[in-house]
Amino acid sequence: MVELDEDAVRDALTDVYDPELYVDIISLGLVYDVDIDENGDVDIEMTLTFPGCPYGPQLVDDVETAVGELDPVRNVAVDITFEPRWSPDMIDDDIRAAIGM
């Protein structure tokens, strides 16, 4: 069993890709906060690349699925926020260079 901590959750989220940019949401800087309580409930605060992103519901479902597969996660809640607004400056430097930004 993997220890349930923020690193394990963020590692699981590297398997969730933005369907337009084909980059994982951690490298894109879309995940702002991860909170785990003693019962195995995980709350994730994240953003989207822009308000009204048509892939928002898909990304939320993908996040819930990826984190929900971790043991001993009981519940996953995703809160979408636009404060602060996402910008390409939030992308991991190595990934930004690789995709030519």
C-alpha positions, 0 to 999 in steps of 0.5 A: 500500500502506498502512503497516502500523502500529497506527493502520492496524490500529485504523482497520480495526477501526472497521469491526467492530461489536458486534452488540448495541450497533451501535458499532464495537469501537474506540469501545467500548474493546474493543481493549486492545493491538495488536502487529505484528512485522516479519513482518506478524504481528498480535496483538490483545488485546481484551475482550468486553462481558461474559464469555460474550458469545454474539457473541464468536466472531463478533467474533473472526472479524470482527477476523481478517477486517478486519485480515487484509485489510490489506497486508502482514498475514501472520497475525492472532491475537486474545487475549480477556481480561477483565483489566481487565473492560470497562465502559461508561466505556471507550466513547469520550465522543462515542459514549457521549453519542450512544447515551445512556449 
